[in-house]
Structures are given as C-alpha cells and as structure tokens.
Amino acid sequence: MKRLSLPLFIALFVWVLLVSMIDHYYTIKLDHYILIEERNPVGLYLINLDGGSVALFMTIKMISLWGIGLILYILYKRKRSYAWAGLISLSIVQTLLLYYFFLSPII
C-alpha cells in the first residue's frame, strides 16, 4: 500500500486541478452571466469590487489553489493522515462541483 500511496495522492490532486481548470474556464468563458449565476458570495463581492470583471476573482482562486497545494504537500511530508483527509474532502467537493456544472438541472 505504501507504494500506491504517493501515486494515488498525486492522482487525486490532479483531479482537483482538472476540475478547478474546468471551473476557471467556464467562469471566464461565461463571464457575462457570472453576476446572475455565481452562488459564491465572496466571489460576487470580488467581481463587484473589480467592476464586474472576473479577473480578480479568478486570480484569488488560482492563488488559493496554489496555497492548498502547498499546504497538502507540507501535510503529506509531516502528517499524512491530515493530508489524506484534506485531499479526499477536497476531491469530493470538486466531484460535486463537476456534477453541478454538467448534471444538475438548470434553475
């Protein structure tokens, strides 16, 4: 199981990155709908703060993703059980986000 541990950890993190890239792509591509469709109050605040542009929102999301990656890396080196708990939780949330993008009924 030890040999599978690191490749599985990396695969899950790549999954998180891929879903984040899809999220970023659609947010930028559909930026003219973002003020209507965005459900994240922090995201809406950042978009409004930037005059209706998604640039600030996307920049902060990307910086946050790099920060999460760094935290997961440090945790993996120091306390693997915490790193696994965080990454599995994040992977589940990203899977739910993907479901919301592609399979949820339009409200």
Secondary structure, DSSP 8 states (H G I E B T S, - for coil): -HHHHHHHHHHHHHHHHHHHHHHHHHHHHTGGGHHHH---HHHHHHHHHTTT-SHHHHHHHHHHHHHHHHHHHHHHHH-HHHHHHHHHHHHHHHHHHHHHHHTS---
